[in-house]
Amino acid sequence: MNKTRGTSLNKLMEEFSNMALAEFDAHTRFKALAVVGDPNKGLMLLDKLDEHWTQKC
């Protein structure tokens, strides 16, 4: 794959590491906010997102 894309193996590993760290950070932040958040407000936001993305498709 790295030969096809013209990317070094080190660069691919760096990209993978960045994605893994970003995912971990997002998950950690989500869990921390979920502890103190309002479930009803969260459900309202999810409904709003569903409505937004349903209209776009």
Biotite code that builds the C-alpha atoms (Angstrom):
import biotite.structure as struc

atoms = struc.array([
    struc.Atom([0.000, 0.000, 0.000], chain_id="A", res_id=1, res_name="MET", atom_name="CA", element="C"),
    struc.Atom([2.740, 2.469, 0.829], chain_id="A", res_id=2, res_name="ASN", atom_name="CA", element="C"),
    struc.Atom([4.326, 1.960, -2.612], chain_id="A", res_id=3, res_name="LYS", atom_name="CA", element="C"),
    struc.Atom([0.986, 2.594, -4.317], chain_id="A", res_id=4, res_name="THR", atom_name="CA", element="C"),
    struc.Atom([0.360, 5.800, -2.388], chain_id="A", res_id=5, res_name="ARG", atom_name="CA", element="C"),
    struc.Atom([3.973, 6.906, -2.422], chain_id="A", res_id=6, res_name="GLY", atom_name="CA", element="C"),
    struc.Atom([3.961, 7.128, 1.364], chain_id="A", res_id=7, res_name="THR", atom_name="CA", element="C"),
    struc.Atom([6.667, 5.789, 3.641], chain_id="A", res_id=8, res_name="SER", atom_name="CA", element="C"),
    struc.Atom([5.853, 3.175, 6.247], chain_id="A", res_id=9, res_name="LEU", atom_name="CA", element="C"),
    struc.Atom([6.862, 5.634, 8.965], chain_id="A", res_id=10, res_name="ASN", atom_name="CA", element="C"),
    struc.Atom([4.331, 8.167, 7.667], chain_id="A", res_id=11, res_name="LYS", atom_name="CA", element="C"),
    struc.Atom([1.595, 5.524, 7.573], chain_id="A", res_id=12, res_name="LEU", atom_name="CA", element="C"),
    struc.Atom([2.354, 4.562, 11.183], chain_id="A", res_id=13, res_name="MET", atom_name="CA", element="C"),
    struc.Atom([2.301, 8.230, 12.173], chain_id="A", res_id=14, res_name="GLU", atom_name="CA", element="C"),
    struc.Atom([-1.116, 8.682, 10.543], chain_id="A", res_id=15, res_name="GLU", atom_name="CA", element="C"),
    struc.Atom([-2.424, 5.541, 12.247], chain_id="A", res_id=16, res_name="PHE", atom_name="CA", element="C"),
    struc.Atom([-1.113, 6.728, 15.630], chain_id="A", res_id=17, res_name="SER", atom_name="CA", element="C"),
    struc.Atom([-2.757, 10.136, 15.179], chain_id="A", res_id=18, res_name="ASN", atom_name="CA", element="C"),
    struc.Atom([-6.105, 8.532, 14.332], chain_id="A", res_id=19, res_name="MET", atom_name="CA", element="C"),
    struc.Atom([-5.872, 6.138, 17.289], chain_id="A", res_id=20, res_name="ALA", atom_name="CA", element="C"),
    struc.Atom([-5.055, 8.980, 19.703], chain_id="A", res_id=21, res_name="LEU", atom_name="CA", element="C"),
    struc.Atom([-7.866, 11.151, 18.346], chain_id="A", res_id=22, res_name="ALA", atom_name="CA", element="C"),
    struc.Atom([-10.339, 8.287, 18.738], chain_id="A", res_id=23, res_name="GLU", atom_name="CA", element="C"),
    struc.Atom([-9.161, 7.613, 22.296], chain_id="A", res_id=24, res_name="PHE", atom_name="CA", element="C"),
    struc.Atom([-9.406, 11.313, 23.198], chain_id="A", res_id=25, res_name="ASP", atom_name="CA", element="C"),
    struc.Atom([-12.915, 11.578, 21.745], chain_id="A", res_id=26, res_name="ALA", atom_name="CA", element="C"),
    struc.Atom([-14.056, 8.466, 23.610], chain_id="A", res_id=27, res_name="HIS", atom_name="CA", element="C"),
    struc.Atom([-12.541, 9.690, 26.886], chain_id="A", res_id=28, res_name="THR", atom_name="CA", element="C"),
    struc.Atom([-14.149, 13.114, 26.490], chain_id="A", res_id=29, res_name="ARG", atom_name="CA", element="C"),
    struc.Atom([-17.504, 11.534, 25.644], chain_id="A", res_id=30, res_name="PHE", atom_name="CA", element="C"),
    struc.Atom([-17.412, 9.347, 28.753], chain_id="A", res_id=31, res_name="LYS", atom_name="CA", element="C"),
    struc.Atom([-16.424, 12.277, 30.982], chain_id="A", res_id=32, res_name="ALA", atom_name="CA", element="C"),
    struc.Atom([-19.239, 14.444, 29.621], chain_id="A", res_id=33, res_name="LEU", atom_name="CA", element="C"),
    struc.Atom([-21.762, 11.590, 29.816], chain_id="A", res_id=34, res_name="ALA", atom_name="CA", element="C"),
    struc.Atom([-21.221, 11.356, 33.574], chain_id="A", res_id=35, res_name="VAL", atom_name="CA", element="C"),
    struc.Atom([-22.275, 14.971, 34.170], chain_id="A", res_id=36, res_name="VAL", atom_name="CA", element="C"),
    struc.Atom([-24.594, 15.440, 31.199], chain_id="A", res_id=37, res_name="GLY", atom_name="CA", element="C"),
    struc.Atom([-28.364, 15.582, 31.016], chain_id="A", res_id=38, res_name="ASP", atom_name="CA", element="C"),
    struc.Atom([-29.708, 12.458, 29.250], chain_id="A", res_id=39, res_name="PRO", atom_name="CA", element="C"),
    struc.Atom([-32.808, 14.283, 27.972], chain_id="A", res_id=40, res_name="ASN", atom_name="CA", element="C"),
    struc.Atom([-30.714, 17.069, 26.460], chain_id="A", res_id=41, res_name="LYS", atom_name="CA", element="C"),
    struc.Atom([-28.464, 14.453, 24.837], chain_id="A", res_id=42, res_name="GLY", atom_name="CA", element="C"),
    struc.Atom([-31.444, 12.689, 23.307], chain_id="A", res_id=43, res_name="LEU", atom_name="CA", element="C"),
    struc.Atom([-32.789, 16.004, 22.002], chain_id="A", res_id=44, res_name="MET", atom_name="CA", element="C"),
    struc.Atom([-29.434, 16.728, 20.352], chain_id="A", res_id=45, res_name="LEU", atom_name="CA", element="C"),
    struc.Atom([-29.397, 13.257, 18.769], chain_id="A", res_id=46, res_name="LEU", atom_name="CA", element="C"),
    struc.Atom([-32.906, 13.844, 17.417], chain_id="A", res_id=47, res_name="ASP", atom_name="CA", element="C"),
    struc.Atom([-31.753, 17.171, 15.987], chain_id="A", res_id=48, res_name="LYS", atom_name="CA", element="C"),
    struc.Atom([-28.781, 15.494, 14.292], chain_id="A", res_id=49, res_name="LEU", atom_name="CA", element="C"),
    struc.Atom([-31.011, 12.735, 12.906], chain_id="A", res_id=50, res_name="ASP", atom_name="CA", element="C"),
    struc.Atom([-33.368, 15.346, 11.489], chain_id="A", res_id=51, res_name="GLU", atom_name="CA", element="C"),
    struc.Atom([-30.501, 17.295, 9.942], chain_id="A", res_id=52, res_name="HIS", atom_name="CA", element="C"),
    struc.Atom([-28.888, 14.294, 8.258], chain_id="A", res_id=53, res_name="TRP", atom_name="CA", element="C"),
    struc.Atom([-32.221, 12.816, 7.155], chain_id="A", res_id=54, res_name="THR", atom_name="CA", element="C"),
    struc.Atom([-33.015, 16.029, 5.273], chain_id="A", res_id=55, res_name="GLN", atom_name="CA", element="C"),
    struc.Atom([-29.595, 16.029, 3.558], chain_id="A", res_id=56, res_name="LYS", atom_name="CA", element="C"),
    struc.Atom([-29.935, 12.483, 2.180], chain_id="A", res_id=57, res_name="CYS", atom_name="CA", element="C"),
])
